[in-house]
Amino acid sequence: MNGIEELRELPQKYGMVFLGLSILLSLLNCFFGYKLLRLWTTLLGFLLGGMGAYLAASAFGFEMMWSVLIGFVGATVVGAVSFSIYRFGVFLFTFIMGLGMGLQLFQQNETAAWISGVLLGIGFAILSVSYIRQIVIVSSSLSGGVNAGADLGTLFHAGDLWVVYLIEAVLVILGILIQFRTTKTKKKRY
């Protein structure tokens, strides 16, 4: 079994653990996305860099030990770049949030999910370059609220789809309100 197949089996083996972790991270993102932005961008860069380098090393036929080592080096480099080049990290973070939100909203149609996810991701990412605070607050509340609501619906076996949508809407609205109330814009000094 290669590294890619092992990664694909993790959700089946540890489903409830992943669901609980997803709910926790989604709620943190929904209510504290802007305050945790530097942490999220660094972690996201670390994870994406590590997974990308590990999968590339596995695809090239490296042994497991070397693939993990190459993955760790890739994770460290991309994580450091995401931390130090703040706008790159924000761009990457908001793209991933938009992508995840599109995939979550249109689960029934895979093509529509990917198209909407990529379009939302690109839209959030482009806007985030100019309006970091506003876009990060709205996109993190949307992404976190939609993902947490869907996961909570799964956890509690919500039979009706409207219940899940209601949970998502309440979380999104509360997330936006709380983040705008608890963060201040920095006044520019001239």
KEPATI-930947 format. One line per 2 residues: number of its first residue (from 1); for each residue x, y, z of C-alpha. Coordinates in Angstrom, 2 decimals. Each point is the difference from the previous one (the first is absolute). Layout:
BEGIN
NUM) X:Y:Z  ...;
# end
This chain:
BEGIN
1) 0.00:0.00:0.00  1.44:3.36:-0.98;
3) -0.21:3.29:1.87  -2.94:1.33:-2.00;
5) -2.15:-3.05:0.79  0.92:0.25:3.68;
7) -1.15:3.65:0.08  -3.31:-0.94:-1.65;
9) -0.74:-2.63:2.67  0.41:2.35:2.98;
11) -3.54:1.46:-0.03  -1.57:-3.47:-0.06;
13) 2.13:-1.21:2.92  -0.40:3.07:2.19;
15) -3.29:1.54:-1.17  -1.31:1.34:3.31;
17) 3.40:1.41:0.97  0.21:1.84:-3.33;
19) -3.60:1.20:0.39  0.68:1.38:3.49;
21) 3.22:1.64:-1.15  -1.80:1.48:-3.01;
23) -2.74:1.45:2.22  2.57:1.50:2.38;
25) 2.12:1.58:-2.74  -3.08:1.23:-1.88;
27) -1.40:1.71:3.10  3.38:1.57:0.77;
29) 0.15:1.24:-3.58  -3.59:1.26:0.11;
31) 0.42:2.06:3.18  3.75:0.80:0.09;
33) 1.14:-0.28:-3.64  1.46:3.48:-0.23;
35) 1.76:-0.12:3.38  1.51:-3.39:-0.84;
37) 0.89:0.96:-3.57  3.79:-0.14:0.40;
39) -0.28:-3.41:1.68  -2.42:-1.33:-2.65;
41) 2.15:1.17:-2.91  3.12:-1.55:1.50;
43) -1.76:-3.29:0.79  -1.64:-0.13:-3.41;
45) 3.31:0.66:-1.73  1.65:-2.63:2.18;
47) -2.68:-2.60:-0.77  -0.21:0.71:-3.72;
49) 3.77:0.13:-0.41  0.43:-3.21:1.97;
51) -2.73:-1.90:-1.81  1.15:1.21:-3.39;
53) 3.66:-0.87:0.62  -0.91:-3.37:1.57;
55) -2.32:-0.95:-2.88  2.56:1.12:-2.58;
57) 2.73:-2.02:1.71  -2.29:-3.04:0.18;
59) -0.92:0.39:-3.67  3.69:0.05:-0.91;
61) 0.48:-3.29:1.84  1.94:1.14:3.06;
63) -0.05:-2.26:3.03  -2.42:0.92:2.81;
65) 2.71:1.48:2.22  1.29:2.27:-2.77;
67) -3.54:0.97:-1.02  -0.78:1.07:3.56;
69) 3.27:1.93:0.26  -0.62:1.75:-3.33;
71) -3.57:0.70:1.13  1.27:1.59:3.22;
73) 2.46:2.20:-1.91  -2.75:1.07:-2.42;
75) -2.32:0.70:2.93  2.59:2.13:1.76;
77) 0.85:2.03:-3.11  -3.59:0.72:-1.06;
79) -1.06:0.65:3.61  2.83:2.50:0.43;
81) -0.85:1.71:-3.30  -3.67:0.21:1.02;
83) 0.97:1.57:3.32  2.54:2.46:-1.35;
85) -1.81:1.04:-3.17  -3.25:0.91:1.71;
87) -2.01:0.82:-3.12  0.99:-3.30:-1.62;
89) -1.25:-1.82:3.08  -3.25:1.97:0.03;
91) -0.49:-0.64:-3.72  0.56:-3.74:0.49;
93) -2.17:-0.13:3.13  -2.99:1.78:-1.53;
95) 0.24:-2.09:-3.18  -0.12:-3.22:2.05;
97) -2.95:1.32:2.05  -1.95:0.83:-3.16;
99) 0.85:-3.34:-1.56  -1.10:-1.87:3.11;
101) -3.22:1.97:0.24  -0.90:-0.72:-3.63;
103) 0.72:-3.70:0.46  -2.15:-0.07:3.14;
105) -2.96:1.91:-1.48  -0.32:-2.05:-3.19;
107) 0.78:-3.51:1.24  -2.73:-1.58:-2.13;
109) 1.59:1.04:-3.30  3.77:-0.54:-0.09;
111) 0.58:2.12:-3.10  -2.01:2.92:1.36;
113) 1.77:-0.36:3.35  3.47:0.28:-1.52;
115) -0.93:2.82:-2.38  -1.71:2.04:2.72;
117) 2.80:-0.76:2.45  2.72:1.16:-2.36;
119) -1.98:3.13:-0.97  -0.73:0.88:3.63;
121) 3.62:-0.66:0.90  1.33:2.21:-2.78;
123) -2.52:2.74:0.84  0.86:-0.02:3.70;
125) 3.72:-0.15:-0.70  0.01:2.93:-2.44;
127) -2.15:2.17:2.25  2.07:-0.88:3.06;
129) 3.05:1.71:-1.43  -1.70:3.42:0.26;
131) -2.52:-0.53:2.81  1.76:-2.42:2.34;
133) -2.00:0.62:3.18  -3.46:0.06:-1.58;
135) 0.55:-2.93:-2.36  1.70:-2.16:2.63;
137) -2.80:0.65:2.49  -2.78:-0.74:-2.51;
139) 1.73:-2.95:-1.65  1.13:-1.60:3.26;
141) -3.48:0.41:1.49  -1.62:-1.39:-3.14;
143) 2.41:-2.88:-0.35  0.10:-0.84:3.69;
145) -3.76:0.38:0.47  -0.92:-2.09:-3.04;
147) 2.49:-2.75:0.83  -0.85:-0.07:3.72;
149) -3.74:-0.02:-0.75  0.32:-2.87:-2.46;
151) 2.22:-1.95:2.40  -2.35:0.63:2.93;
153) -2.88:-1.20:-2.18  1.96:-3.18:-0.71;
155) 0.92:-0.48:3.65  -3.58:0.41:1.24;
157) -1.55:-1.80:-3.01  -2.13:2.99:-1.04;
159) -2.55:-1.58:-2.30  -1.31:3.17:-1.59;
161) 2.31:2.05:-2.16  -1.66:3.26:1.10;
163) 1.23:-0.63:3.56  3.59:-0.18:-1.23;
165) -0.47:3.16:-2.07  -1.47:1.79:3.02;
167) 2.96:-1.02:2.19  2.41:1.16:-2.71;
169) -1.77:3.36:-0.40  -0.05:0.68:3.75;
171) 3.69:-0.88:0.34  0.98:2.16:-2.99;
173) -1.92:3.05:1.26  1.33:-0.39:3.54;
175) 3.54:-0.51:-1.30  -0.09:3.15:-2.11;
177) -1.51:2.09:2.80  2.41:-1.25:2.66;
179) 3.08:0.44:-2.17  -0.90:3.54:-1.07;
181) -0.75:0.93:3.63  3.20:-1.49:1.42;
183) 2.46:1.26:-2.60  0.91:3.57:-0.68;
185) 1.36:1.55:-3.14  3.45:1.43:0.33;
187) 0.07:3.73:-0.56  2.58:1.10:-2.48;
189) 2.47:2.62:1.10  1.08:2.44:-2.63;
# end
